[in-house]
Every structure is written in C-alpha cells, then in structure tokens.
Amino acid sequence: MESLKLLKKLSIMVRVFLFLLSLFVTLKLDDILNWDWVTTLWSLWALFACLVGFAAGLLVASFSKFV
C-alpha cells in the first residue's frame, strides 16, 4: 500500500516538472525569456535527478529484501 502512495507522489512530481519544462520552453521560444537553453531546461535535469534517486532507492530496497 505504501508503494502505491509513493508512486502517486512520484507521478504528481513528474507532472509538475513536465509542466514547468513545457512552460519554460514555450516562454523561451516566444522570446519572453532571455535565458540560454541550459537555464531553460533546468527542470528536465531536476526531473532526471529525482528519477535516478527514485530508481536507486527501489534498487536498494529490492536487494535488501532478497538478502
């Protein structure tokens, strides 16, 4: 049951980051933001970092149940 709650939280977090990413890219393409692309895509890197952390946590948790 806890894993379902965790997956729901992860799903909400991914949706928020994707919303921010699409917002920043849209503002950059419309020349409203004068940022470079690295700054514009920061939310994509944050999303990747969260997903890597989540995957590492799941990996550790699954191996600890087998040992």
Helices and strands as residue ranges (DSSP letters): H 2-29, H 37-40, H 42-66
